[in-house]
Amino acid sequence: MSPLRKIFTLKNKESKKENSKVNIEEDVKSIKLTFFESGYGSSKQAEGDSRIFKACLENVYMDYKGKCRENENLQKELKAPYINEKGRVETELKKRKTALGLLEESIINVEQKIISLRNDMVEVRRVPEKFGLDVDKKPKAQFYLGLAVLIPITFYLLVFYMSASFSAFFKNFDTDELSAAIFDGNALTKAIRDGWLEGVFVATIPFAFMGLGYLVHMFLKHKSWLSYVKVTLLFAITFIFDAILAYQIENKIYEIQKTPDSPAFDLYIAFSSVEFWGIIFAGFVVYIIWGLVFDFIMKEYENFDKIKTFISGKRDDIKNSELNISKLIQKINPIKEEIVGLEGKIVDLQRTIDGFVFSNKHYLTYHAEYVKGWFLAIADNFDSLKRREELLSSCQEEELKHLKEHDIDNEDYEGRLYKVVN
Amino acid sequence: MISTELKSHFLRLYQMAFSDDNFDVLEMQMLYRFAEERGVTKDQLDSILLNPSHNTSVPEGLEEKIEYLYDLALMIWADNIVTEDERITLRKYCIKFGFLEENIEELSEFLLSHAKEQLPKHKLIELLKE
């Protein structure tokens, strides 16, 4: 066999077992004989006296107990099931400890995750770029400033377009009203007085402009050439609409002020009129400003909305992680209980292993031999049948008493454990 | 279905990784690599390690015994440090696998020396057949 192969030789369990079995059988035979002889000899000397028999049995029992304790091989054999059981329990314990280690490690990982999530929640306000959020650091201040500007401009637009559209579409100009041609403070009340439809028309037309401003913001959300085209078109439409309003107002003013030799009102006259441009600027330019401010504050709002969404997302993650931890803890508790149970079992088994095992079965074999020797001596040495019977029955009584006393009258009982008591 | 034998193997590997009381990342990676080699997914391995309520068993065949022990030796070298605890654990497993006690020292050293060189498993088996 090559040296390498030799290293990898496996134990030959069978033959070893056979050998030890043969040895044990031989041992048992010789011991049995000794006990028989000892019983016979003592009985002969004591003339089968039951009191002496009792003492002898006690002596045999104590003697066997001592031998049993000292006999390492026997103890090894008797303790083998306990040692095996201890090994098995230890393996079980190791497995539980492994699982516990893994679970505890997962808990630590989840806890660390929660800590980092909490840090992220704090840090996202300070360094939003770190988390891929493209936002201003002070979105709130800018948002409220923008809002403070937007609200008055909105009122301005409401008033301006109500008045301008009323002037353009419904107003009958008299000479004394020319000073209020563009701006009419009573536009809404006048319109309502003329009919509720007129009132609704005048009251709602500014919202058409604001709707256009809202569309500008929506189109600018996705910055592509198409959205720029759309925004340009929107501005152009609003400009044309404004220009029509201005043209109509200007036309009405011209009609009243014209002399018989004045030329007919046309675009050229409109474009060269100061009022015309006044209307355009007071309306369209302010409308553009409104649109831009609106776009700006919407963006700011989304900015702190982004942070809010980010934080609420992290909060959800934390909740989930905490749920995970409680699940892991639920798993850990039974494992911990099992570990305690197994450790207790190991301590108990170790006590048995450290102590010694008294084998009833073995003892009974030798005890029977001794009793056989004693009884045989009585039978051999007493001719009188009566005396023999007397002795035998009293000795038998003593034997039964002895077995009961030591709790070995029950043959189902395999072995008694003498544990080391701390 | 993963056999009890294989489950036991992974538990032994895990115990080996833990025997120096310091579960190195490299050891963890190696554990998952071994699992991959034997067609065991990460989730399956986790469930093996987390549900230890099955009996352990030792492989029957000589080659399998050597392969499993060699895995343990490779695991010992995963963090490039061989502690006394790890040596003892390996010897213990060699005995448990049924090798002769007088050869244990030599056997564990043989496995460790080849594991250090990272000799592939099939080459180790070939060495034995020579």
Interface residues (C-beta under 8 A of the other chain):
Chain A: S2 L4 R5 K6 I7 F8 T9 L10 K11 K13 T91 E92 K94 K95 R96 T98 A99 G101 L102 L103 E105 K331
Chain B: L11 Y14 Q15 F18 F23 D46 L49 L50 N51 P52 S53 T56 L62 K65 I66 G98 F99 L100 E101 N103 E106 L107 F110 L127 L128 E130
